[in-house]
């Protein structure tokens, strides 16, 4: 059997990156469209203040500014992902950017997959029927995973307290 083949319960890393790129692209398209609509509404004649308490145009302007900022962030994420080419990790390799890492919570024995990506942190994707959380090195879990190898243990403090984890697999 091909060791790189995707087994049930084992997400395909190339598919995870494809889905991540598609998600960022879809979000960017929606934000740009919403920004155009919001900007048009902010300058529309019907948005003019009727009195000194009417803040519709001002609120639309603030919203448009926030949407423009989010569009900029998504454009940057898209650019990072467009040039990023994840490498294949050997069985004994340390986790690094581009790794797909299976981690087990030693307290609950629940396993979870994380994709260490240059952008898109916080997203969750369904990859081959498996939930994959996207993390960046700047996140607490991403930072904790960098440099870890299969069978390494680590602790991470979350809102619910200190938890123990074990790296099960790196792909």
N, C-alpha and C positions, 0 to 999 in steps of 0.2 A: 504494500500500500504506500502511496506517495505521502511522505511525512508533512508536506506542505498543504495537502488537501484539507478542506474544511470538513470537520466531523460535526455531527449534531451537537449543539450546545457550544460550538466553537465558531465565533464569527470570523468572516473573511476580512482581513485588514484592508485590502484594496477596495472592497465594497464599502467598508466603513468610511474610508476617505472619499469615495465617490459620493456617498450619501451626505457626508459633511459638506462637501463643496456645493452640492445641489441645495442643501438646506440654507446655506449662506446666500446663495444666488437668489433663491425664492424670497428670503427675508429682505434682501436688498431691493428686489423688484417691487415688493409690496411697500416698503418704506419710501422709495422714490416716488411711487404713484401717490401715496398718501401725502407726501410733502408737496407735490404739485397741486393737489386739491386744496390742501390747507393754505398754501400760499395764495392761491387764487381767491379763496374765501376771505383772507385777511385784507386784501386790497379791493374787494368787490364793493360797489357803491352801497349795497344794503348793509355792509359791515360798519359803516360810519357811525360814530357815536351819536346817539340821540340826545344824550345829556352827559353831564360830568361823571355820572355813576356807571355809564354804559362802557364796559371794557371788552366787548366781543372782539374787536379788531386787535386789541393788545394781547388778549389771550391766544388768538389765532397766530399772532406773530411769535409768541413764546413757544407755542406748539410747533410751528414751522421750524424754528431755530433748533429745538430738540430733535426733530426728525432729521434735519440736515446733519446734526452731529452724529446721530445713529447711522445715517447713510454713509458718512465718512468712515466710521468705525467698521461697518460691514464691507466697505470698499477695500479698506486696509486688510481685513481678514481674508477677503477673496484674493487679493494680490499675494499675501503670504502663502495661502494654500495652492495658488496656481504654480508657484515656483518650487514648492516643497515636494520632494520625492522621498517617501519613507523607504528605509532600507530593510532588508531581511535580518532578523536577529538570530544568532546561533543559540542553541539551548542553554549555554552557560553565559550568555552575554548579559551585561548590565542594562537596565532600562534607560532609555534616552528618548529624545524627541522622535516621534514616529512609532514608538512601541505600542503594541496592544498587550495590555497586562491584565492577567486574571489575579484577583486579590481575594483572599478569604478573611472574613472577620472572625477572629479566633474566639470571640465571646459568643457569637450566634451561629458560627459555622456556615454562614451565608457567603456565597461567592458572588463576585461582581467583576465585570470587565470594564477597564478604563483604556481610552485611547489618548496617548500623550501627543497632542497636536499643537502647532504653532499659533492656532487661533480657533475660536469656536467654543471656548470653555463654557461649561454650564449646559450645553445642549445634551440631549439624550436621544439616541438613535436606535431604531429597531434594525439590527443587522442580522440577517438570516434567522430571524425569530429570537434573537438574543438582545437584551437591553445593554447598550454600550454607552457609558457616560464619557463625554469629551472633557478632558482636563488639559490645562496648560501648565507649564513649569512654574508659573506665577501663583498657582492655586496651592492651598495647603496639601492636598492629596497629590497633586502633580509634583510638587517640590519633594514630598516624602518618597515618591516612587523613583525619582531620578537617581541612578546609580545602584538601585537594588537589583539583586539577582534572584532567580527562582529559589525558593526555600528560605529567603531572607525574611526576618521578622522586623516589624517596626511598630511604633506607637504613634497615635495621632489624637490630639485633643479636639473634640467637637463640642457642640453646644450641650450634648448630653453627657459629656465627660471624656475620660481618657479611654481609648480603645486600642486593642492589640490586633494587628493584622499580619498575614503571611502572604508573600508573593508566591503564587502557585505556578504561574506560567508567563513567559514573555515571548511575544511573537513579533 
